[in-house]
Amino acid sequence: MKHFSLLDLAPIIEGGDAALAFRNTVDLAQHAEQWGYHRYWLAEHHNLPGIASAATAVVIGHVAGRTKRIRVGAGGIMLPNHSPLVIAEQFGTLEALYPGRIDLGLGRAPGTDLVTARALRRHLGNSDDTFPQDVIELQSYFESTQPDQQVRAVPGAGAKVPLYLLGSSDFSARLAAELGLPFAFASHFAPQYLEVALALYRRHFKPSLGLDRPHAMIGVGVFAAASEREAERLATSSQLQFLSMIRGHPGKLPAPVDSMGGRWNKMEEAAVKERMRCAAIGSPETVEQRIRELLVETEADEIIATAQIYDHQARLHSFEIAAEILRGLVRENKERRFAVTDAKQRPGFPTAAALTKRRSQ
């Protein structure tokens, strides 16, 4: 693992509003910068009472303006909802305001229900089919302009805005591999195809000007506290929110409860737990063990931690614990790479072929 980052869904809690959500977002971003998180992403969702980041580019600018070093970006912008030119202009503007700090993650889904998607004024019949073309068109707007070019992104042309593809299936994994882009899998809420998608991405990856080898990122829900019991209690807010979505009645992020017993039936419980299969819930020791397991299973280059936690101070504490764990894992990885590099430089270091030959003898 090379980096660890943070995804914020700007939760609107029961009894709170969007203004409180944005104050908490800025506070969390400032702490994340201090704790060593590499990037701070916000996600586009619409018509969800518990998520405040619908105008994602606006919130990104708000966060970037109140932090100093941390990369800030979209995880992601749902491209079927927008014209590629508009997104190029928005993120070209952000890059001009905060040079070298802006990321643009792109998703293929609308980030909402079909009725709301229609209200976003895009033709739904072919939005999925045109996603690859839209990504390529968006890339072209960030390139240097040509003398005879009729349509330009101003700002945007020539901007150094790195693109990332997001997904929860194999579609974006294949496209990211084809275009030589980093790929982030939404395992924090849809882990079903995680292993398949990462394998396809790595197998079919084609190096590009911006990336010479695959860069795979995974979302991990982190609910860390001093004790197992308290961490499990914190996670019930996210469980209750998933449950309300499954039932077709999404709402604000609810306060945690002592037990989920009697609040769901067996099918609902199984569905919620499947969505949270890649979560790390527990004491610092338990969370570290679970993250290590996920890294072994996925060989991810980057973890993006996220958590829908009702109490802001508890949420800060959870991400602080996560940062301490993840810093240690990144340090271990660097030390391991340095040890291998140093060993290769010493005389007599056995090659892979030599080791294979020894094992066969």
Secondary structure, DSSP 8 states (H G I E B T S, - for coil): --EEEEEE--B-BTT--HHHHHHHHHHHHHHHHHHT-SEEEE----S-TTB--SSHHHHHHHHHTT-SSSEEEEEEEEGGGS-HHHHHHHHHHHHHHSTT-EEEEEESS-SS-HHHHHHTT--TTSTTTTHHHHHHHHHHHTS---TT-S---TTTTT----EEEEESSHHHHHHHHHHT--EEE-TTT--TTHHHHHHHHHHH----SS-SS--EEEEEEEEE-SSHHHHHHHHHHHHHHHHHHHTT---SB----S--TTSS-HHHHHHHHHHTTT-EEESHHHHHHHHHHHHHHH--SEEEEE---SSHHHHHHHHHHHHHHHHHHHHHHHHHHHHHHHHHHSTT---HHHHHHHHH-
